[in-house]
Amino acid sequence: MGAHDFGVPDIEGLAATAREELVREIDAEGVWAAEPVWRAAFAAVPRHLFVPYYYAAGADGHERRWGESPDPRARERWVRGAYEDVPLATRLCDGRLLSSSSQPSLMARMLVALGVADGDRVLEIGAGTGYNAALLAHRLGDGGLVTTVDVDPEITESARRHLAAAGYRPAVVTGDGTRGVPARAPFGRIIATCATTGVPRAWVAQCAAGGRILAPVATGLLALAVRGDGCAEGRFLPSAAFFVPLRGPSPQEPPDVTGVPSRALDDELFRFLLELTRGVLGAREAHRIWRRAGMPGRERYGVTVTPDGGWLWLDDREGPWVWPLPV
């Protein structure tokens, strides 16, 4: 049957074509040139099965796109939209975003940066729709190497359904992601798909020596090498990353930016420093340091975690700019 025979769209055919287009789009950016194994995963895993509905932003608010809509044109918009290289809002509350399916090209960059090898045990913090766990399971096989955890039982239950529908069987655990999943540790890789303010000690403790942790902190991606003595250290990747917070959005007092030039407040890299040092540096002091340091990019910041605490630093752990980091 063709895509529009009898007015009924060929959803699987449309999905396959849209998935190919998405893979070509990410391919053109050179994201997985060093690890083409991820290209195969994105080409195989059907994203539309993980977003049976989502909300598309429009001029009049959010439009709910639904795979079971009685309108064939609406179903076609749903499946095509599922393969656009954009984040998809999957849970809203009073207009606030609670959960989403991340932008596929950003997911690809993170998976490449995670450095997964055959046989690695991987823990994902933040189950979301289950799509990222499916990509990991496709890469690592069905041998119980992938675990995903989320504190919300509704999220984990829907992730299980989506994964089963797509034919993947990673372990899906309901629990506090800041505590990791000790029953399934140690892990060779830990990846968080929700923003954190620091690096929980449980993650470092549950990651094997020589392992790697990749987590969104503020609006950056932090890559940590784990030593195995309760210590880990690493730097931020250059690119920006915006994720729903680990514990859901919570109201925060805006910083007092009196005396800070508006051009600095409009600069994403200054706002990154401001977010990283919230509660530690005032905005004016952060601006003074930012100017003196030459308006540094994300890759100049690093983090050290030890059993005694965590530190954020600019350029050098032993340098003049070191601040405490929540862990």
N, C-alpha and C positions, 0 to 999 in steps of 0.2 A: 504494500500500500504506500502511496506517495505521501509527502509531507502534508498535503492539503486535500487528499481524496475524501469525499463526503464531508468536508469541513472539519475533519479531525486531524490535528497535527501529529506527525510522527515524532513523539517526544524523544525516544531513544536515538533516532537518526539525527534530530536537531542537536541533542546533547553531544553526540559523538563529533559532529562538525564543529560545534562551539568549543568543545574541549581541545580539538586539534588547533583551532585558532588561538586559544589561550596559550597553549604550549609554544606555538610559533612566536607569539608576542613576547613571552618570557625568554625564549631562546634567543631572540634578536638582541636582548639586553646583555647576553653573555653571562647570565647569572650562574648557570651550572656547567660552564665550560670545563672546569677542573673536575667536576663530579657528575658526568652525564647520567649516572644511575638515577638521579632525581628526576631527570627528564622523563624517564620511563615510568616513574611513579605518578607524576602529574598526568601523563598520557593515559594511564590505566584507571586511576581512582575517579569515580563518577561524583563530582562535587554536588550535582543537583540532588543526589540521594541524601545529602547531609543538610540540605536547606529546603525541606518540603514547603516552607514558607519563609519569607523575609520581608523586611520593610525597606522600600526605596524612597529616599528623600525627594521631595518635589516642592513646587512653589506653594502648594496648599497643605504642606505637612508631609506625613509619611503614607505612602501607598502600600497596602499589604498585597504582596504577590504570593500566589498560592498554587501549588501544583495540582490541586484537585478542583480548581475553579470550574464551574460549568461553562464558562466562556472559553472556547478554543483559542481565541486571540490572547486572552489573559494567560492561559497556560503556556503559550509560545513565548510571551514576554517574560514569564517566570523562568523558563529553562534557559533562554538566551542570557538573561540577567545573572543567572547562577554562575555563568562562565566569564563574566566581565572581570577584569583585573582590578577589582575594588573590594573593600570590606563590605560585608552584608550584615545589617542589623537584624538580629534574630530575636531579641527580647527587649522590649521597651516598657517603661513604667512612667506614666505622666510625662511622656516625651523624653525621658532620660534613657540613655543607652545602658542596658545591664549586661548584654552578651552579644557577641558578634562572631561572624566567620571572617578571619583576617584576610587582607589583600593577598592573593596567591603569590605574586612576585616577591612580597616581603617574606612570606612563609618559605619560599624557595631559598631566598638569601639566608634566612636563619638556619634552615636545615643544612645548607652547604657549610655555613660557619660552624655548625655543631661538630662537624668532622666525624660523623658516624662511620664505624667500620663493621664488617661482618662479625656477628657474634656479640656485639655490644648490647648490654641491657640499658634501656632508655626509660627515663621517667619524664613524663610531661605533666607540668603543673598547669591546670586549667583545661578541662576536657572540651569545653565549647561544644561544637556540633559533632565532634568526633573525626572531622576531616583530617586534621593534622596527625592524629593517632593512626588513621588509615594509611596515610602516606608513609609513616614510619613502619607500620606493619608490612606494607608492600615491600619496602626496602629490606627489612630484616627477616621476613618470613613469619610463619605462624607458630613459632616455637616458644611462645611465652616471653619474648624478650622486651615487649613494649607494655608499659603501664601508664595509664592516664588517671589523674585524680582531680576531683572537683568537690567543693564543699556543698554544693546545691544538689540534692537528690533528684530534682526534676531535670537538671542538666545532665547528670550521669545516666539517668534512665533513658532520656531521648538519645544521648550519644550511643548507648548500647543498641538501641533500635536501629539507628542509622548505620552503625558498623555492621550489624547482622545483615541488614538489607544489602549492603555492599559486599558482603562475604569476608569480612575481617573480624578477628577475634582477639584483640589485645585485652589485657586486664583493665577493667574500668572500676575505679575505687571511689566511693563516696567518703570524703574526709577533708580535713584542713590541710590545704596544700603547703602551708608554711611548715608543717611537721613532716613533709615528705610522706613516704610509704615504707616505714622501717621493715615491715614483714617481707617486702620484696627486694630489699637492698642486699648487697651494694649494687650501684648503677655505674656504668661507664660514662654515661652522658645524662645530664639533666637539662631540660629546656622548659622555660616558663613562657606561656603565651598570654600572660596578663601582667600589667605593670606593677612593680614593687617599689618600695622606698629604700630597701636594703637587700641583704643576702641572708636569709635565715640560716642559722648554724646547722640546722638539721640537714639542709641540702649538702653542705660541705661534708658533714659526718657520714652521709649516706652515699657519697660519691667516692669511688675507688681511687687510690693513688694513680696519677696519670690521667684521670678523668677530666671532663670538661663540663662547665656550667654556662649556659647562655640564658640571660634573663633581661627583659626590658626594665630598666631602672630610669625613673623620670621619663624623658623622651629619647633615651638612647638604648643601645644594645650592649650589654656588658658581657664579655667573654672571659671566664676565669679558668685557669689551669689549677687543678687540685693536687696538692702535694701528698696528702694522706696522713698528715699529723694534725688534722684539724685546721690546716691553713690552705688558703687559695689566693691567687693573685692574677690580675689581668687588667686589660684596658677596654675602653669602649670602642666599638666599631664606628667608622665615620658617619654612617647614615642615620637619619632620624627614624624613630619608631614610636607609634602612638597606639596604646592598648588600653582596654578597660582595666581599672585597678583590680588587684588580686582579691580584695575583700569587698568589691563593689564600690560605686562612687560614694564619697562621703564629703559633706560640706567642709571646706577649709577656709580659715580667715585669709583674705588676700594680703600679701605682704605690703608693708608701708613703702611705697616707691617715691616718696617725696624727695625731690632733689635729683632724681635719676632722669637723664635726658630721654625724651620720648623716642628718639631714634634707637637708643639702646633697648628700650622696652619692646620695640618692634622687631628687634633682632632675635631670631630663633636661638642662636647660640648663647646669647646672654640669658635668655629665659631658661635655657637648659641648666646653666650654672645656678641661676636663682632657685630652680626647682631642686637641684641636687643638694643645695646647702640650706634648704628651708629649715628654719628653727635653729640654725647654727650661725649663719651670716645674715646681717641686715642687707637690704637691697643696695644701699649706698656703698657699704663695704665691699659687697660682691662686685659692684660696678667698678670700684677703684682697682680691685685685683684684676678684673677682666681687662681693663684698659692697660694696666702695667704689664700684663702677660701677653699683650698683643692680640687680644680678642680670639682666644684659642678655640679650635674646633673640638668636637667630641673625642677624637682619637688621642688627644693630649691628656685626657683624664684617665686615671686608673683607680683600682680598688684593691686593698689588701684585707683579707679576713684571717683572723687568728682565733684561738679559743678565748682570748681576752676581749675581742671586739673587732670592729671593722673600721677602716679608714679610707676616705676618699682623698686622692692627691692629684695635683696638677704637675705633669712632667716627671716628677721624681718622688718616690716614697720618702726619701731623706731630704727633700727640698724644703723650701720655706712655706709652701702652700699645702697643708695637710689638715683635714678636718674629720671629725668622727662621722661614721656612717651608721644608720640604724641596721641592726642584724636580727 
